[in-house]
Amino acid sequence: MRRPWIPLVAVLVAVSPLAIVHPVRVAGRSMEPALRGDDLRWVLRAWASHAPRRGEVWIVEGPHGSSAKRVIGLPGETVTWQGPDVWVNGQFLDEPWVVHPERSGAGSLTCGEGYLVLGDNRPESRDGRRWGALPSSALQGRIL
């Protein structure tokens, strides 16, 4: 027996706001080279994923809208940066994903109950160095 309605249901589930996985178009250059502007990526909604882990890329709702950023600082941690170097709780963080490091600037932030997220292309990224830590509710989904 044919079921012509199955493809229609599959499409409706995929585009539904309740879908667990949905497509997102990346905007901007802040995550280059890992993600480029106009890349289309699949995102696992936050409620269907595990808690954010350091090094994962998430879609976050920052002060200037949604963007892709990498999780660097976890709740309760202190993150310090100076030029291209980053430390978490005093331990140097090896960041093989950063190809375009920031050459200037320094700061420190204690995450409290939030997450510090940064772009991989640091000179082009508006991120947690300006906004501070984001609450878990601002992390919308993990890029697969």
Protein Blocks (a to p, Z undefined) as FASTA:
>chain_A
ZZfklmmmmmmmmmpmkbfbdcdddedjklcckbcghiacddddfklmccddehiacddd
dfkoccddddfbdghiacddehjbcceehiacddfklmbdcfedcddddekjaccdddfb
lmlpccfklnopadfklmnbdcZZ
